[in-house]
Amino acid sequence: MLNNSVKRYILLIASILFFISMHGKAFSYDLEKKVISHTLENGLKILMVERHLSPTVSFYIRHRVGAVDEADGRTGSAHLLEHMLFKGTKTIGTKNFRKEEAILRNIAKIGESLDRERMKERGADKTRIDSLTKELEALQNAHKKYFVDNEIDRLYTEHGANDINATTSQDLTSYHVSLPSNKIELWARIEADRMTSPVFREFYSERSVVMEERRQRIESNPEGQLYEQFLASAYIAHPYRRPILGWPSDILFLDPGYMEAFFKSSHAPNNTVIAIVGDIEPAATLNIIKQYFGSIPRRALNPSPITKEPTQRGERRISITSDANPSMIIGYHKPAMPEYDDYVFDVLEYIVSKGRTSRLYKTLVEKKGVAKSILTANGIPGSRYQNLFVIFAKPRHPHKSADIELSIYEEIEKMKTNAVSTRELEKAKNQLKADFIKNLDSNLELANTISYFEILIGDYRYITNHLKIIEKVTPEDIVRVAKKYLVSENRTVANLVKKN
């Protein structure tokens, strides 16, 4: 007979599962009703959700440009451009733009001459390099009196902003901020100006900042090196092999002229989605957007062709030796969203590594004790193109990465021969749905999510359809994708080996 505490636990779990089931259906229905979608004549897509939870509003601006869109030899452009767009505009941050513009032209001229000389490497004229370096430094110092540093940040902060940030990924560049709801026009004024007339102040010093960022995050970070080399091995042709920060030799010679052209070709209104969620009056908000963004001209988008990754025909393995604790990455090529198999991998991720009762955690961490940590990620390094299902793991001393690797493959083989139980599958689905819905609680996260799917696959309703399609995933689907994709010839393995 069950005791009272066990009964209460069972009732609690049943209540949670019922709530998830019902809330998921209500969420899908309500969100489609609540999102107001509008496209301006210039192609700018607007998504608005009215939510009077607090007197605040969150904004996301997404541009469909990332590391995959950079030209060969220009890697790191999208990331450096993200930095430069915080440097102000012709009207924000300047003290006298007419005079400032003249000195900026001279800075660009001398900077490009210096870069050309440095490109000669062994044949470079050291005396000329020293002379140009001093001339550039003098111009940069003279420029300082014409602008106010970090003016965009200051304007936002003084008006009560939170969550001011930007990110560059393989697929997208994004800018977000949350403000009091009476500051919508301030946001529109700043962001429309940033889309039309940015000024690339402190270009060469910021380029050096990015080089230092790369040194800290990758060159001085063994796990950063491992991940970079893993992607460069998993992809031999597709630009997903590129680091978002860029290769050092490319970053070193990015120039203002190219960056200006890259900006104009990518930050066009017809390549942009804006999501606004919070305490808004939609009609009034849309009028403000039209006022500030409506006159920005659309541009011809001429994306470069993307090299398709050829089918992998055999396992690839790399190792990096470092004075760091060992770790490993295993990746398998797979389709991107909205292919059905991508949904199956979403469920598979929860089955194998989400939570203490997931297969890999329970077996490798708790039962065998070979792993200190293990997790999986679906959709690495991006989602616009074919991507990877990736397993990250760290061995527990005295075990080696080889012990983890063998155990991982054993668990994968079990999934190919023994279908997951209905109970295990439903548990994974419920956990996935609960996390999916929980992540949309805040205005910022909802703006993040709807703008992401709108810019990525052209339909924010992916997030409502997602829950419906997840329900269709069967044990047979799990077996099928494991047999099709989780095979040795489709596998890339990267090991971080500790120096003896």
N, C-alpha and C positions, 0 to 999 in steps of 0.2 A: 504494500500500500504506500502511496506517495505521501511524504510529509508536507506540511503547509508551506514551507519555504520553497520546496520543489514545485508545488502547484502554482504558487505565485509567480515563480520564474517562468513556467510554461505559459501561463496566462499573459505575462508581460511580453514574451517573445511573440506570441500569437497576435497580440494587439499591435505590436510594432510592424509585423509583416502585413497585417490588414491595413494599417495606416499608409505604409509605403505603396501598397497596391492601389488604394483609393486615391492617395495624394498624387501618384504618378498620372493617373487618368485626368484628375482635375487640373493638374499642372499643364498638361498638353492642351487641354481645351481652353483654359484661361489665358495662357500665354499667346496663343494664336489670336485670341480676341483682343488682347491688350496691346500688342505691338502695332504701332502705327507706322506704316512704311510709305515713304515718299521719295521720288527721284526728281531732282531739279533738272532744268533744261540742259545744263552743262554736264549731266551725267552723275553728279554727286548723289549718293544714296544715303538717305536719312532713315534711321530707325528710332522711334520714341516709345517709351513706356512710362505712363503716368503712375507714380507710386507716392502716396502722401504719408510715408512712414516717418519722415523727419523733414525739416525745412532745408533739405540739401538735394543736390543733383550731381550725378556722375557722368563724365563724358569720356568716350573712347573714339579716337580717330585712327583708322587703319588704312594704310597704303599697301597695295598689293605689289610690294617690292621687297626683296631680301637678298641674301647672299647668292641665291641661285641666279639672280638677274644681272650680276656683275659681268663685265667683260673680262676675258682672259688677261692676266697681268694687272688687273685692277681689283683684286680681292680686298675686302675690307671697306669698300666704298659705301655700302649701305650703312654699316655701323658708324663710320666716321661722319657720314651725313647726319645721322641721328644726333651725334654730338654737336655738330655745327648749327643745327636748328634750335639750339638753346642759346645761341649767341646774339639773338636779337634781330631786329629788322631795320628797314630804312627809317622807321619812325619810333621804334622801341629800342632804347639803349644808346642812341646817338645824341651827341651834344651839338653837332653841326655836320650834317651828313654831306653837304657839298664839299667841305674841306676833308672830311674823313674819306670820302670816295676817292679823292685824288691820291691820298697816301696809301690806300688799300691797293690801288693799281700799281703803285711803285713797289709795294711789298710783294705782290704777285709776280711782277717782272723780275725782281732780284731773286726771289725764292725759286722761280723756275730756272733761272740761269745757274743758281747754285746746285739745283738738282741735276741739271744736265751735265755739269762738270763732275759731280760725284758719280754719276752713272758710268763714267769712263773708267772707274776703278783704278787699276794699276797705271793707266795712262793719264790720270787726272793731274791737273796742275795744282799742287798743294798751296802755292802762293796765292793763286786765284781763289781757291776755296776759302782760305783764311780771309782774304779781302772781302769776298762776297758775304761771308758769315758775319763779319763786323758791320758791313753795310746793312744787312738784314736786321741785325740786332738793334742798330741805331734807329731804323725806320719803325720797328716794333715798339720801341720805347717812346718814340715821338707820337705814335698812334694812340697810346694810352690816354692822352688828354682829351681825345675826341669821343670816347664812349664810356658808358657805365656798364660795368661787368655784372652779369647775372640779373639783368633787369627783368626778364620774363619771370624767373623764379621769385624775385622780390615782389613784383606786381601780384602774382598769385598768392604768395604767402601773406602779404599785408591785407588781402581781402578774404582771408580765412580758408585758404585752400588746404586740402590734404591729398595724399596719394599722387603727388606730382612725379611722374616718371615716364620713361620711354623704353622700349625694347626693340631690338632688331633680331630677327630669327632668320632661318633659311628661307622662309616663305614671305614674311611680312615685316613692315615697320609700323609700330604702334605708339601712340601718345595718349596718356590718360591723366585725368585730374578730377577731384571732387570739390565742389564749391557750395556755399550757401545759395539757395535757389533764387535769390535776388541778384545774382552775379552772372546770369546767363549771357547778358550782352557783353560783359567784360571778357568772358571766355571767347565769344564769337569774334570780338574785335582783335584779340591777341592771335587766335588761331588762323583766322582768315589772312591776317597780315603775314603770319609765318608761312602760309601756303603760297603767297604771292611775291613777297619781297624780303626774303631772308638775307642777312648780311653775314658772310663767312669771316667774322672777326677772329683774330688769333689763330688763323688756320694752321700755321706751321708749329706753333706751340701745342695746339690741340692734337695735331698729328703725332707729336712726341708723347703726349699723354696716352694716346692709344697704343703706341709702341710699348710704353711702360706697363699698361694694362695687360698687354699680351705677355710680357715677361713674367708678371705676377701670376696670371691665371693659367698660363700654359707652360712657358719655359722653366719656371721655378716650381711648378706644380706637377709632380709625377703622374697624378691621375688625370690632369688636364692633357698632358702629353699622350697618355694612353688612349684617351677618348679621341683626340685628334688623329692619331695614327690608326685607330680602329676604323674611323669613317673613311680615311684615305685608302684603307685596304678593302673595306666592304664595297666601296664604289670606285670603279676604275675609270669611268667615263662621265657619269652624271655629276653635275656641279654640287650635289649634296656632299661630295667628298671635301669641299672647301671648308675651312674654318670660318666662322662668322666674323671673327676679328680680322681675318685676312692672313696671308702669308707675309712674313717680315719684309721680304724684298719688294713686295707690292705696296704695302703700307708706306714704306719709306719714301716712295716717289709718287704718291697720290697728289694731284695738283688741283688748285682752285678751278681752273677752266674745265677740267673733266667733271669735277664734282658739281659744278653749276649745270652742265649738260645732263648729268645723271639725275639731278634734282628735277629739272624741267620735264624729263621723260618719264618720271615715276610718280611725282607728287601732284599729278593732274587730278582735277575733280572727278573725272570719269574713271579714275583708278583708286577711288577713295570711298570708304564707308564711315559714316559717323553714327554712333549710338549714344542716345541721351536717355538716362533713366533716373527718375526721382520726382521731386515735388515740382512738377511743371504743369503749365496749361498748354497743351499741344499746339493749338492754333497760334497762340502768341509766340511760342518758341519757334515754330516753323517760319513765322514772319521775320523773326530776328535772323534766322539762318539764311533766308532768302536775301535779306538786306545786305548781309556781310559776305556770303559765299556765292550768291547767285550770279554775280557779274564776273566771277573768275572764269576765264575761257577754257573750254575743254581742249584737250590736245590730242593729236594723233599718237596712238600708242603703237610703237613698232618693236615689240619684244624680240630679242634675239632667239633663234631656235635653240631649244634645249636638247642636248645629246641624251638619247635614251640609254639607260643602263642595260648592257647586254646580259642575257641569262647567265648566271654563275654556273660553272661546270665542275667545280671542285672546291673542297674546303680551302680556306685561306687562313694562315696563322702568322701572327707577329708577336714579338715579345720586346719589352723595354726593360732594361736593367737599371735599377735606381736604389738609392739608400732610403727606401720607404717600404712600408708593409705591403705584402703582395695583394693583388686584386686581379680580377679578370672580367672581361666583357665578351659575351657570346651574342651574335646577331644573325637573324635569318631574314632574307628578303621576302616581302609580302606586298599585296595590293594596298593602295591608299583609299581613304574614304571618297565617295560613299559606296564602294564595292561591298557586297554582302559579307565577304570573308573578313573585311576589316571589323565589322560588328562582332563576328565570331571571335576574333582575337581580343576584342574588348572584354568579352566574357572569360576567355581563356586566361587573360591576365589576372583576373580576380580569383580564378580557381587555383592557379599555381603560386601566387605570391602575395595576395592581399590578406593581411591578418595572420594571427598566430596559428590559426587552424588551416591555412592554405597548404597545399601539397609540399611545395619546396621548403617553406619555413618549418613545417612540422617534421619533415624527414631530415633535411640537411642541418637545421639549427638545433632542433630539440632532440630528435631520435638519434641520429648519427653523430651530432656535434662536430661536423667537419667545417661548417660555415659560421662565421661571426655575424654576417648579414647577407641577405639575398633579396633582390627585388627584380621585377620585370617592368618593362615599359613598352607600350604599343604605339608606333608612330614616330620612331626616331629616324632621322633628325628633323623631319618635317612631314607635312600632309598634302602638299600640292601634287606630289609625285610618289611613285612607288617608294615605300619606306621599309623600315626594319622592325621586327619584334626582337627586343633586346633583353638579355639577362645580365644583371650586374651582381657580382658576388665577391666576398672577401673570406679567405680561409681562416679558421680558428687554429692557432698554434696548438700542437705541432703539425697539424695537417697542412698539406700543400694544395695549390690550386688544382692539381691533377685529380686529387681526391674529390673536390667539389665537382669538377667537370664530369667525371665518371658518374657521380650520383645524379647529376642533372639529366644526363642522357638516359639513365635508367628510368627516371620519372617520366621523361618524354616518351620512351618506348611503351610504358604502361598505358599512357593515354591513347596510343595507337591501337592497342590490342584489347583494352578493357574500357568500355564506354563509361563516362562519369555517371554516377547515379542521379536520378531525378532530384533527390534531396540536395545533393551537392551543387547541381546546376542551379536550382531555384535559390539556394543560399547565395551563390555568386551573383545571380541576377538582382536579387533584393539588395545586396550590399552595393552593387554598382548603381542601381537606381537611387538608393538613399544618398550616396555620395554625390551623384549627378544633381539631384534636387537641392541638397544642402549647399552646394557650391553656388547656387543662384540666389541665396538669401539676401545678399547685400546688393545695393544698387550698382556698385562698381563691378561686381562679378557678373551680374546679369548683362550689363553693358558690354563687358569683356566678351561674354559668350555669344551673344547675338551678333555682335560686329564681327567676331572671328569667323563664324560659319557663313555669314553673308558675304564677306570678302573672299573667303577661301573657296566655297563651292556655289556661291550665288543664291543661297537660300538659308535664312536664319532658322527656318522651320526644321532644319536637320535635327535640332535639339529636341523637338517634340516627336518627330518621327523616330528618333533614336530609341526612345523607350518602347515604342511599339515594335520595332524590328528586333530589339534585344529579346523580347518575349518569344519570338519565333525561333530563336537559336535552340537546337536540339543536341542531345548527346552524340548523335551521328555526325552533326556538323563539327563538333570538337574533334572527333576521331578523324574526320576527313581532312581538316586543315592541318592537323598534326602530321598525318601521313604525307600530305602534299608539300608542305613548306618546312617543317622541322626535320630536315634531312641533312646529312653530312655534306653533300655536294652544294648545298645552299647556305652553308654556314661560314661565318668569319669569327675567329677566336683571337682575342688580344689578351696577353698576359703581362702584368707588371711583376717582374721578378726582383726580389731583394738581393742586393749584392752580398756576397759571402764575406 
